[in-house]
Amino acid sequence: MDKINIEACLEAIEQTFEREAESIVSGDLSALGDIAQAKVQHLSALSDAIEGGALRNQPASVIARIQKLQSTAAEHDRHLQAVRHGLSRTLERLDRIQSDVNVGSYDQQGTRVQFTDARGRFESKA
């Protein structure tokens, strides 16, 4: 891969990371799937170029851009892990709320007695 192709690849990765950052900040998680596919393609192309020795004669500015991309990727990974953790905790709480909600009453000893087929209105005796 020559200098022009590496520049184009780095620019594509940088644009992909910018879109990913915008999605993370805005909370638009639905767009992250498409962005992840594009990111994998571009990073695979860059990885293949690096393994092929394309960085041997590159200026220091290209190496610095790649290092910046590595730190950006690590930062985005931390943010996405935090989002994933937050979503899993939210689902756990929702499951707990659903399982903790029992419609019922209490007997004379104070133990909970669950109503059967508890749906809708209940008529009280006056």
N, C-alpha and C positions, 0 to 999 in steps of 0.2 A: 504494500500500500504506500503510495507516495504522499508527499506533503499536502497536496490538494485534497486527496481522499481522506487523510487523517483530519484535516481542518473541517471538512464537511461532516465527518463522523462526530467530532467533538462538538460542533455546533448543533447537530441534531440531538445529541445527548443533553447538552445544556438547555435547549428548548424543551425537551421532555421533562427535565428536572424542574424547570420553571412552571410548566403546566401542573406537574405533580405537587409542587409547593402551593400553588394557587388552590388546587383541589383540597389539600390538607387544611389550609387556613380557612377556606370557605365552608368546609365540612361536606363538600360534594364527594362523598365516598363512591357514588355510582360510577364516576368517571375514572376512578383509579384502576379498574380492570383493563380498560383499553390502554391507558397510559403504561401500565405494567407490561403489557405485550410489546408495545413500541420500545420501552426501555430495555427489555430483554434482547430484542433484535439488535438495537444499536450497541449495547454493551458486549454482545457476542461478537459483533463485527470488530469492535475495538480490541477485544481480547484476542481474537484471531490475528489481528494486525500486530499486536505486541508480541505474541508468541512467534510470529513470522519474522521478527527482527526489524519491524518498520520504525522503531524509535531510535535506531543506532545513530542516524545522522540528523536527528531533529534538534531544533534549537531548544534552549532551556525554557522558553515561554510555553512550548507545547507540553513539555514535561510538567511544568507548573500547573497548566490547565488540567492535566490528567490527575494530578494530586488533589487539586481543588474539587474535581468531580468525585474522587474517592471520598473526601471528607463530606461532601454534600450527600452522597449516597448513604453514608453511615448515619448522618443526621436525619435524613428522611426515614431511614429504617427505624431509628429510635422513636420518631413521631408516630409511625404506623404501628409499631408495637404498642405504644401507649393507647392509640385509638382502639386497637384490637382488644387490649386488656379492659379498657373502659366499656366497650360493647359487651364483652363477656360478663363483666360484673353487673351491668344493667340487666342482662338476660337472667342472671342468677337471682337478682332481686325481684324481678317480675315473676319468676317461677316460685320464689318463696312467698311472695304476696298472694299469689293464686292458691298455693297450697295451705296458707295460713288462714284464709278466709273460709270460715264455716258458718253457715246460717244455723242458729240453734238457740237453745235456751239452757237453763241450769235447773238441776233437780234440788231437792231439799238439802242434800249434803254439799251442794256447791259444785258438783261435777257437771261438766258440759254434756248436754244431750243434743245431738244433732237432729234437725228435722229431716225427714225423708221427703224427697221430691220437693225441695224448697225452691219455689219459683214464683215470682210475682207477689201478689197481694196476700196479706194475712188478715183475717178478721179477728178482732179481739172481742171477748165477752165483756159486756158492760154490766 
